[in-house]
């Protein structure tokens, strides 16, 4: 275990409940940020690909909820 992690785990007991909650929130938020960047990038790629298909005529636009025959 890295020294920084050991230090945090040894000293976390000295924190107040509010400080522990703040720390937990910050840690969880930092995980979410990483995942969102990856997801946002994937959605951008999908949107660009679909737009290129529309512009090239490979697919046709249709209203949402309408079934094609």
C-alpha positions, 0 to 999 in steps of 0.5 A: 500500500502506498505511503499516502494511503497508509497516512490517510487510513491512519489519520481518518479516525481523527476527522469529525463525522462531517469531515469524513462525509466531505472526504467520502463525497470528494472521493466518490465525485472524483471517480464519477468525473473520470467515468463521465469523461469517457462516456461523453467522448463515446457519445460524441463519437456516436453523434458524429458518426450518425451525423455523417451518415445523414449527410452522406445519405446512407440513412434517412431522418425520421420522426421519433416514434414513427415506424418505417414500413 
